[in-house]
């Protein structure tokens, strides 16, 4: 089998390479370059990453090629990010990077030559006639009859199915995930025992292309600043100022610059450039239970072909907690001809932000079916039970 492995310079992809070699599989190694040449502030740690990648390639005597996808990244992912931010939405560039760059532009340029594309993500491919009992609340279903499905990793803290939840069926068919059944501690142990160069390297945090600057500084370069009021929603009292609604997201607590906290962003007025906040940890205005999902993207296939409501688990951000609720398919409308999915959560959810991806799983949380963008909470924020 012809395999391409994407190295990042971190411990996860290095261990993925090690595990393939232990199985007698010799992959071709690739490093994707997305930082901007000539802009020291907007480059990631490419040289250090490449040094680690070269060490792995040298260790196993494997070919390593650098694939320059800077233009594709900025045309596709950065454009998506800035468009969402400008419209007051909460983007997820890491999710779109996987869909559009690692499994998109890379495949267009190089990956099409390979049978499998291997990464160090913590997720599983469900194939080989693996049967899951009661995934949809009915009888046992052989999901492999519908090709390959994306399964969650046993380590809930490290599970990364939400980062892969915008892939299409062809991308899922091709993916190879050697770390899917391993907890992070075991991956570190393997790296240490094998004396891999990145064994003690810290996990990357945030978005790679930001490099040395933070997210707000990056957004400022594209959208500038615009002073606006911060208003306490319960009283209508002005409690501060901000430099632009695009720097803030629903549910945000840190970085507001307000004294006497905690304060939470609960609403944004884009036309007036006003942030509405609520005070205190127990404020119910930051919670909701229901929301709509538009443009739902199925990873493999639609398991809810029939009309009705279904028990599911779901996430609205990258956490180690799956939430339970009911998913209902809503009829198409003129505004949304493809139809909507509606989620009724069993428990209050903090910070439901339009633009975020809602990722939907089987009732037992073992299969990731896909994701779509949150449109808006369908009911008013919770004010009491």
C-alpha positions in Angstrom: 0.0 0.0 0.0 1.3 3.5 -1.0 1.2 5.8 2.1 1.9 9.5 2.6 2.4 10.6 6.2 2.1 14.2 7.2 4.7 15.2 9.7 4.2 18.3 11.8 7.4 18.3 13.9 5.4 17.2 17.0 5.4 14.0 19.0 2.1 12.6 17.6 3.0 12.4 13.9 6.5 11.2 14.9 5.0 8.3 16.8 2.6 7.6 13.9 5.6 7.2 11.7 7.3 4.9 14.3 4.2 2.7 14.5 4.0 2.3 10.7 7.7 1.4 10.6 7.1 -1.3 13.3 4.5 -2.8 11.0 6.9 -2.9 8.1 5.3 0.1 6.3 7.6 2.7 4.8 5.7 5.9 4.2 6.8 8.9 2.2 7.0 11.9 4.6 5.6 15.3 3.9 5.7 18.6 5.8 3.1 21.2 4.8 4.4 24.8 4.8 1.7 27.4 5.5 3.6 30.3 7.2 4.1 33.5 5.1 7.6 34.0 3.8 8.9 37.5 4.3 6.6 38.3 7.3 8.4 37.5 10.5 5.3 38.1 12.6 3.1 35.8 10.6 5.3 32.7 10.3 5.0 29.7 12.5 7.9 27.8 14.0 8.7 26.3 10.6 12.5 25.9 11.0 12.2 24.1 14.4 9.4 22.0 13.0 11.4 21.1 9.9 14.4 20.2 12.1 12.3 17.7 14.0 10.8 16.3 10.7 14.3 15.9 9.2 15.4 14.0 12.3 12.5 11.5 12.0 13.2 11.1 8.2 16.9 10.5 8.9 16.2 8.1 11.8 14.1 5.8 9.5 15.9 6.6 6.2 12.6 7.9 4.7 12.2 10.6 2.0 10.9 13.9 3.3 9.4 16.6 1.0 8.3 20.1 1.9 5.0 21.1 0.2 4.4 24.8 0.0 0.7 25.5 0.5 1.0 29.1 1.7 -1.1 30.6 -1.1 -3.8 28.0 -0.7 -3.9 28.4 3.0 -4.3 32.2 2.9 -6.7 32.1 0.0 -8.9 29.5 1.6 -8.6 29.3 5.4 -7.6 32.9 6.2 -10.3 34.2 3.9 -12.9 32.0 5.6 -11.7 33.2 9.0 -11.8 36.9 8.3 -15.1 36.7 6.5 -16.7 35.0 9.6 -15.0 37.4 12.1 -16.2 40.4 10.1 -19.8 39.1 10.1 -19.6 38.7 13.9 -19.4 34.9 13.8 -17.0 32.6 15.6 -14.8 30.7 13.0 -12.8 27.6 13.5 -9.8 27.8 11.2 -8.2 24.6 12.5 -11.3 22.6 11.3 -11.2 24.2 7.9 -7.4 23.7 7.6 -7.9 20.0 7.9 -10.7 20.0 5.2 -9.2 22.5 2.8 -5.5 22.1 3.3 -4.2 18.9 4.9 -6.8 16.7 3.2 -7.7 19.2 0.4 -5.0 21.2 -1.3 -2.3 18.7 -0.3 -4.3 15.9 -2.0 -4.8 18.0 -5.1 -1.0 18.7 -5.3 0.5 15.4 -4.0 -1.8 13.1 -2.1 -3.8 11.9 -5.1 -0.8 9.6 -5.8 -1.3 7.7 -2.6 -3.7 5.0 -1.3 -3.7 6.4 2.2 -3.0 9.7 3.9 -1.7 9.2 7.4 -1.7 11.8 10.2 -1.2 11.9 14.0 -4.8 12.8 14.9 -6.5 11.1 17.8 -9.5 9.5 16.1 -10.3 6.1 14.6 -11.4 4.8 11.2 -14.2 2.3 11.5 -13.9 -0.3 8.8 -13.4 -4.0 8.3 -17.0 -4.9 9.1 -16.8 -3.5 12.6 -20.3 -3.6 14.1 -21.5 -1.1 16.7 -24.5 -1.9 18.8 -27.4 0.5 18.9 -25.7 3.6 17.4 -28.9 5.3 16.5 -31.2 4.0 19.2 -32.5 1.1 17.1 -31.2 -2.4 16.3 -27.6 -3.1 15.7 -26.3 -1.5 12.5 -23.3 -2.6 10.4 -21.9 0.8 9.6 -19.1 -0.6 7.5 -21.7 -1.3 4.8 -21.6 2.4 4.2 -17.9 2.5 3.7 -15.7 4.1 6.3 -16.9 6.0 9.4 -15.0 8.3 11.8 -14.8 6.9 15.3 -13.9 8.7 18.5 -10.6 8.0 20.3 -10.7 6.2 23.7 -8.9 9.2 25.3 -11.7 11.9 25.6 -9.2 14.6 26.5 -7.3 14.1 23.3 -10.1 13.0 20.9 -9.8 15.1 17.7 -12.8 14.0 15.7 -14.3 17.5 16.1 -11.2 18.8 14.1 -11.9 16.3 11.4 -15.7 16.7 11.3 -15.7 18.7 8.0 -14.0 16.1 5.9 -15.9 14.6 3.0 -16.5 10.9 2.4 -13.6 10.5 0.0 -11.2 12.1 2.5 -12.5 9.8 5.3 -12.1 6.7 3.0 -8.4 7.6 2.5 -7.4 8.6 6.0 -5.1 6.5 8.2 -4.9 7.1 11.9 -2.4 5.0 13.8 -2.9 6.8 17.2 -6.7 6.2 17.3 -6.6 3.6 20.1 -3.8 5.2 22.2 -4.0 7.6 25.1 -1.6 10.6 25.0 0.5 9.2 27.9 1.1 6.0 25.9 2.2 8.1 22.8 4.7 10.0 25.0 6.0 6.7 26.4 6.5 5.2 23.0 8.3 8.4 21.8 10.6 8.3 24.9 11.4 4.6 24.6 12.1 5.0 20.9 14.2 8.2 21.6 12.3 10.2 19.0 13.5 13.8 18.6 10.1 15.4 19.5 9.5 13.1 22.5 9.5 16.0 25.0 8.3 18.7 22.8 5.2 20.5 24.1 1.9 20.2 22.2 1.2 23.0 19.8 -1.4 25.5 21.1 -3.6 27.8 19.0 -3.5 28.4 15.3 -0.1 27.8 13.6 -0.2 30.6 11.1 -0.3 33.2 13.9 3.3 32.6 14.8 4.6 35.1 17.3 1.5 37.3 17.6 -1.9 36.6 19.2 -5.2 36.2 17.6 -6.4 39.8 18.3 -3.3 41.3 16.8 -3.8 39.1 13.7 -7.4 40.2 13.3 -6.4 43.8 13.9 -4.1 43.7 10.8 -7.1 42.8 8.6 -10.0 44.6 10.2 -8.4 47.4 12.2 -10.1 48.8 15.3 -13.4 50.6 16.0 -14.3 51.8 19.5 -17.7 50.7 20.8 -19.6 50.5 24.0 -19.7 47.6 26.4 -23.1 47.5 28.0 -24.5 45.5 30.9 -27.5 43.8 29.4 -29.6 43.7 32.5 -29.3 47.4 33.4 -28.4 49.1 30.1 -25.5 50.7 31.9 -22.2 51.3 30.0 -19.5 49.5 31.8 -16.6 49.9 29.4 -15.4 50.2 25.8 -14.0 47.7 23.3 -12.0 48.1 20.1 -14.3 46.2 17.7 -17.0 43.5 18.0 -14.8 41.3 15.8 -12.3 40.7 18.6 -15.0 39.0 20.8 -17.2 36.0 20.8 -20.3 34.9 22.6 -19.5 33.3 25.9 -16.1 35.0 26.2 -14.9 35.9 29.7 -11.2 36.7 29.4 -9.7 39.7 27.6 -12.6 42.1 28.2 -10.7 44.5 30.3 -13.5 45.1 32.8 -13.0 45.3 36.5 -15.1 43.6 39.2 -15.6 40.5 37.1 -16.4 38.0 36.0 -18.1 39.4 32.9 -19.4 37.3 30.0 -20.2 38.4 26.5 -23.9 37.4 25.9 -24.9 39.4 22.8 -23.4 41.5 20.0 -25.0 44.3 18.0 -23.0 44.4 14.8 -24.7 47.6 13.3 -24.1 49.6 16.5 -20.8 47.9 17.4 -22.0 47.2 20.9 -21.0 44.3 23.2 -23.6 43.2 25.7 -22.2 41.6 28.8 -23.6 40.0 32.0 -22.0 39.9 35.4 -21.2 36.9 37.7 -20.5 33.2 37.3 -24.1 32.2 37.8 -25.6 34.5 35.2 -28.1 32.4 33.2 -27.9 34.7 30.2 -24.8 33.0 29.0 -26.6 29.6 28.8 -29.0 28.1 26.3 -30.3 24.7 25.4 -31.4 24.9 21.8 -29.9 25.9 18.5 -30.1 25.3 14.8 -27.4 23.9 12.6 -27.2 25.0 8.9 -25.3 23.4 6.0 -24.8 20.1 7.9 -21.8 18.3 6.4 -21.9 14.5 6.6 -18.6 12.7 6.9 -19.7 9.5 5.3 -23.5 9.3 4.9 -26.8 10.5 6.4 -27.9 8.0 9.1 -31.1 10.0 9.7 -32.8 9.4 6.3 -36.2 9.1 8.0 -38.1 12.1 9.4 -38.2 12.5 13.1 -36.0 13.2 16.1 -33.0 11.2 17.3 -31.0 10.8 20.4 -27.4 12.1 19.8 -24.4 13.3 21.6 -22.7 16.5 20.4 -20.0 19.2 20.9 -20.0 22.9 20.2 -16.3 23.4 20.9 -13.2 21.3 21.5 -13.6 19.9 24.9 -13.4 16.4 26.5 -17.2 16.5 27.2 -19.9 15.2 24.9 -23.4 16.5 25.6 -26.6 14.6 25.1 -29.7 15.8 23.4 -32.3 15.3 20.6 -31.6 16.1 16.9 -34.6 17.0 14.7 -34.5 17.6 10.9 -36.3 20.8 10.0 -38.0 21.2 6.6 -36.4 23.3 3.9 -37.3 27.0 3.7 -36.7 29.7 1.1 -34.0 31.1 3.4 -32.4 27.6 3.9 -33.3 25.4 1.0 -31.1 22.5 2.2 -33.0 22.4 5.5 -31.8 22.7 9.1 -31.0 20.4 12.0 -32.3 21.5 15.4 -30.6 20.4 18.6 -32.4 20.3 22.0 -29.7 19.8 24.6 -30.5 18.0 27.8 -28.6 20.4 29.9 -27.7 24.2 29.7 -24.8 25.0 27.4 -22.5 28.0 28.0 -21.6 30.3 25.1 -23.5 29.0 22.1 -21.9 31.2 19.4 -23.2 31.4 15.8 -20.5 30.3 13.4 -19.1 27.7 15.7 -19.2 24.1 14.4 -21.7 21.8 16.1 -20.3 18.3 15.8 -22.8 15.5 16.1 -22.2 11.9 17.2 -24.1 8.7 17.7 -26.0 8.3 20.9 -23.1 6.4 22.5 -20.6 9.0 21.4 -18.5 6.5 19.4 -19.2 7.6 15.9 -18.8 11.1 14.5 -21.5 11.7 11.8 -20.5 15.2 10.8 -20.9 18.9 11.6 -22.5 22.2 10.6 -22.4 25.8 11.6 -24.6 27.0 14.5 -27.0 29.6 13.1 -28.4 31.1 16.3 -30.0 30.0 19.5 -33.6 29.1 18.7 -35.0 30.3 22.1 -34.2 33.0 24.5 -31.4 32.4 26.9 -32.3 30.4 30.0 -33.5 32.5 32.8 -34.5 29.8 35.3 -35.7 26.2 35.5 
